[in-house]
Amino acid sequence: MKQVYKRTETFQENMVSGFCPGCMHGTVFKLIGEVLEELNIVNRTAVVLGVGCCGLAMEYITYDNTTSPHGRACAVATGIKRANPDTVVYTYQGDGDLAAIGLAETLSAANRGENFTVIFVNNGIYGMTGGQMAPTTLVGMKATTAQNGRNPKEHGYPMHMCEILNQLTAPTYLERCSCNTPANVIKTRKAIRKAFQNQLDNKGFSLVEIVTSCPTNWGLDAMESLKFLEEKMLPEYPLGVFRDR
């Protein structure tokens, strides 16, 4: 029988995923692994993992990794990349990690044009820490810290990180993708590859935002969460390239 798929060398043997059913973290890490293999950079790659569900990857991946203090992934990545310029460095962060407690670190690294890659998973809510409202939580969307739904007068409006970073001069590449359909998975893979290639070409700061689902904390099953993502999340966070130079 012809083999049509082989697991990448970036995953541990006999691993069992700890991600919830319907979560897209596994898909994103699979795409990252494929790109690292394709570019032949697995052995020179280091990832700085954000706190929360993102940090589960330390149990699965075979290449160098560290977990930063909450929100500080871009600061840690800056240190690693400057001390080891030949290392391919990327951060893997959720919306609470990158856009809330890590907002200053994210903006500062982007503003300096640091030559590393950021993979930003936006599911509109804090995951592992308990379903709290995140900077990207939609207006009216319920969370454990917004039981009646996000109220702009009390909580402000959802933050759009690609649009915010696009106001800065230094970033090289900003794209928002999703993994809700096979076609979008293919587009996300291409975006991830481009972001890593930019780093190899010393072009500077690249960020790929991936709009995903969180069935557990949305209180939906996997199929319902896909519908919510398509009908509610994507109108708020339109997909596309915001900068490419």
N, C-alpha and C positions, 0 to 999 in steps of 0.2 A: 504494500500500500504506500502511495506517495505521501510523504510528510508535507503538510500544508502550513504548519505553524510550529515554531520552536520557541520555548521560553528563553528570554534573554539571559545572558550571563550576569546581569545586574541584580538578579533575585536569588535569595538563598534557596538551596535545595529543600524540598519537602515543606516549604512555607505554607502556613494556613492564614489567610487574610483575617485581620481583626476589624476590617471596615464593615459598616452596617450594610445590609442588602439595599441596593439601589443607590448607594454612595458612589460618587465618581472618582474618588481619590485613587482607587486601584487602576482605573483606566488611564488617568493622568500619569501615574508612575510607570505604567506599561509603556506609554508613548515616550516618556523621558528616556527609559531604558533602551528602547529601540533606536532613538536618535543618538544616544551616547555610543552605542555599538556601531551604528552606521558611520559616524564620524571618527570611529576608532580612538575614543578619548576616555573610555571607562577607567583605565588605570591611572589617569591623571586628573580625575574629577573628584571634587569634594562638595558636599551639599551641607548647607546650614539649615537645619530644620526649625520651623517655628514650633511653639508650644501648642498642645492640643492634639487633634486628630492627625495633623501633619507629622507629629513626632513619632507616630506608630511606625513610620517607614524605617526607623532605625533597626527594627526587628527583621526587616525583609531584604534590604539592599546589601550588596556585597562591597561597594566602594566606600571611600572615606566619608564619614559624616559626623556632625556634631549638632547638639541641640543648644540653641542660644537661650539666654533669659528671655522672658516673654516680650516680644516686640523688638528685640535687638538684633534680629537676624541680619539686617543690612549693615549694621555696625560691625558685627562679627565677620561678615563676608568681606567687608572693606579691609579689615586687618589681615585676613588670610590671603586675599588677593595681592595686597601691597607687599606682604612678606614673601609670597611665593607667586610671582607673576606668571610662571609657566603652568600653574595649577588652574584647571577649569573650575570655576566656583559658581555655584548657584544657590539661591535661597528658595525654600518651599514654604509658603506661608498662607494662612487663612485670613479672612477679612478682619476678624478681631485683632489678630496678631499684627498684620501689616498696616491696617488703616485706623486702628484705635490706639492702643498703647505704643505701637511702633510707627505712628505717623511721622514723628520728627525724624527718626532714623531713615525711613523710606524717602522722604522728601529731600533730606540732606544728601543721601547717597546719589539720588537721581540728579540733584542740582550740581553735584561735583562731577557727574558723568563717570562714576566708577565703572570699571570694565568688568562687570559680572552680570549674570542673568538672574532675573527674578521671575519665579513662577507663582502667581497669585491666584489662589482658589477662593472664589467668591460665591458662597452659598447663602448669604444674607443673614447669617446668625452664628453665634458661638456654638461650637459643636460639643466637644468633649467636656467643656467646663460647665455645661448645664443649660444650654439653650437661651442664654441671655441675648438681649438686643445688641446688634453690632452696628457699626457705622453704615453698613450697606443694607440693613433691614428696611423693607419697604414700608411706606406710609400705610397704616392700618394693620400691618402684619403683627401678629401676637408673638410675644416672647416671655420668658419667665420674669424678666424685669420690665415688661410692658404688657401686662395682662389684658388690657383693653385695646391693645394695638398701638403701634407707633403713632404718636401725636406730634406733629411738627412744632406746635407751640411749646411743647414740653421737651421734646427730644431732638428737634431739628429735622432736617431732611436727609435722605440717603446720600451718601458721598460717592462720587463717581471718580475713581482713582485714575483711570486713563485720561479723562478729561482734565483733571487737576494737574497731573504730571505733564500734560501737553502744554501747560502754560510756562514750563521751565525751558531754558535754552539748551541744556546739555543732553537730555536723553536722546538716544539714537533710534530706538524702536519701541513702539507701544501698540499692542493689539489686544482686542478682546474677542475671545472665542467661547465655544461651549462644546460639550460632549453629549448633547441630547439626541443627536442623530448620527448615523454612520458618516454622512457627508460632513457634518461638523467635526467629528472625530478626526477625519482626514485633514481638515483645515487646521485643527488644533495641532496636529503632528507637524505640519509644515511650519506653523508659527513657532513652535518650540525649536525646531531645527534651525530656523533663521536666527532666533535669539542666541543660540549657542554659536552659530557660525559668526555672528557679529562679534562675539567675545573673542573667538579665535583670530578674527581679523583686527582686533584691538580698536573696535569702533566705539566702545563705551557701554553705557547703561541700556539694557534692554529689559522690558517687562512684558510678559504674556499673562493677561488676566483671563481666567477660565470660569465662566458662570456655571455653577453646578447645583445639584440638589442636596438636601439633607433631610431625607424622609423621617428619621427619628425625631429630630427637633422641630420639624414642620408639622408633625403629627399626622403624616400621610403615609400611604404605602408607596412602593417604588413607582408604580404606574401613575398614581395620583400626583406624585411629586414631579414627574416629568411634565404632566399637564400644567401644573402650577408654574413650573419653570418657563414653559413656552408662553403661557397666557399672561403671567404677571412679571416674572423676572426679566425676560428678554425685552419687553417694551420699555422697562426702566433702564436696562443696561443693554443698549443696542450693540450688536456685534460689528466688528470691523477694524480696520487699521487706522489708528489715530496719528501715527508718525512712522515714517520709514525713510531713513536717509543714510 
